Amino acid sequence: MDQPAWFRKKKIGYGWTPNNWKGWAVTFIGIVAVAVCVRWLLG
């Protein structure tokens, strides 16, 4: 079963961009995790 990649290379610039809903979910969870850690560290 061939599944599409969650991320793909950007056409302009460096890095990767989400390719489907799973990639966007991982990106969102990462942003939330960073926000929670910052909030916890700043007390």
N, C-alpha and C positions, 0 to 999 in steps of 0.2 A: 504494500500500500504506500503510494508516494504522496506525502503530505507537503504542502507549501511551507516554506521557511517562515518563521515568525518575524524575522527582520530581513531587510535588504539594504544593499549599499545605496547611499544617497547619490543622486545624479549630479548634484552640484555640491561641492564641499567635501568634508571628511566625515566619516562615521557611518552610522546605520540608522534606519528609520523603521518604525513598525510597519509590517506588511499586511497584517490581518488583525482580527479582534484579540487573538491570543497575545500578540506583540503589544497591542495597546493595553491589555490587562496587566502584563508584566511591567510596562512603563508606569502605569498608574499606581500599582502596588509599590514600586520603588520610590516614587515621589512621596507617597503617603508614609512609607517607612522612614525616609529622610526627615520629613516634617515632624513625625512623632519623636524621633531621636533629638532633633533640635529643640523641640518643645520641652522634652524631658531634661536635657542638659541645661537649658536656660531657667528651668524651674518655675 
